[in-house]
Amino acid sequence: MVTALIDVDTDVPRVATALGETLYMVTASFFFASILGLLLGIFLYATRSGQLLQHRVAHFVLNLVVNTLRPIPFIILLIALTPVTRALIGTSIGPSAAILPLTIAAGVGIARVAESNLVGVDPSVVEAATAVGAKPLHILFGFVVREALGPLILSLTFIFVALIDATAVAGAVGGGGLGNLALTYGYQRFDYPIMLLIVLVLIGLVQLVQLLGNRLARRFL
């Protein structure tokens, strides 16, 4: 019944194009956010009191940055960064314009979950590495991060899925992707079949990402 209402010649190509834009936004922002967030999270953990690189001032500054950015609703962050985005890439609309706010929003989220995962590592891992003469950075990246890799992958999978949700918000203000298509056609034009198709595509995408993340994490747990 629903498939009969979908125009295969126009609706399917529209959804395919929008899916490509969504995947572009998500993968690009996830790549940059992972670098930013993991580094922030690792040094948030390492500069804590009693840890390998303990430094009260550094930890305070890093914590302040994360705690300042993290509570800001994504749509407000998206709008607030419009001048910066326009200055960097020359436009504030389209998939590329959404990458900066997506990266920042995901980056601080990754930082916090990465810190939590690292704090959960058994202290005996650090003690054993220290006993064999490993340097602090070697212990941090070669032992602690490696020990927390399974939970980290699960956390990154969660953030990837959250980014898919965030692209829908970005689409509502001209970011493109499935969110923009759902708003333009599904909501404003009351085209409910294409809205349903978009929902099904999103469900399938999230299920696939979660499945791959779970399988990858299982190898390190």
ABEGO torsion letter per residue (X at the ends): XAAAABBAAAAAAAAAAAAAAAAAAAAAAAAAAAAAAAAAAAAAAAABBGBAABBAAAAAAAAAAAAAAAABBAAAAAAAAAAAAAAAAGBABEAAAAAAAAAAAAAAAAAAAAAAAAAABBAAAAAAAAAAGBBAAAAAAAAAAAAAAAAAAAAAAAAAAAAAAAAAAAAAAGAEEAAAAAAAAAAAAGBAAAAAAAAAAAAAAAAAAAAAAAAAAAAAX
